[in-house]
Amino acid sequence: MATVNTFLKKSKANARGEAPVKILLYHNGKKKERSTGIVLHPKHWDEAKRRVKSSHNHHKEYNNKLGEKEAEFRLLAIELE
């Protein structure tokens, strides 16, 4: 069974403290990690919901983009099974 997770990769934060939002696909013990193109300060990331907080000016746009990327990965996971 495949799983898809979205997370803020804090270990790759830039000089301003902003980190990339990544998506992971786990399938049969292997993982694929892809960038979403979104970079955020950790104060704007909700770890529990795995979404951009409403305190960020572009939260709606970014959360829509994350939803689209996750849907792409879920389709890929279905194809792999």
Secondary structure, DSSP 4 states (H G I P E B T S, - for coil): --EEEEEE-GGG--TTS-EEEEEEEEETTEEEEEEEEEEE-GGGEETTTTEE-TTSTTHHHHHHHHHHHHHHHHHHHHHH-
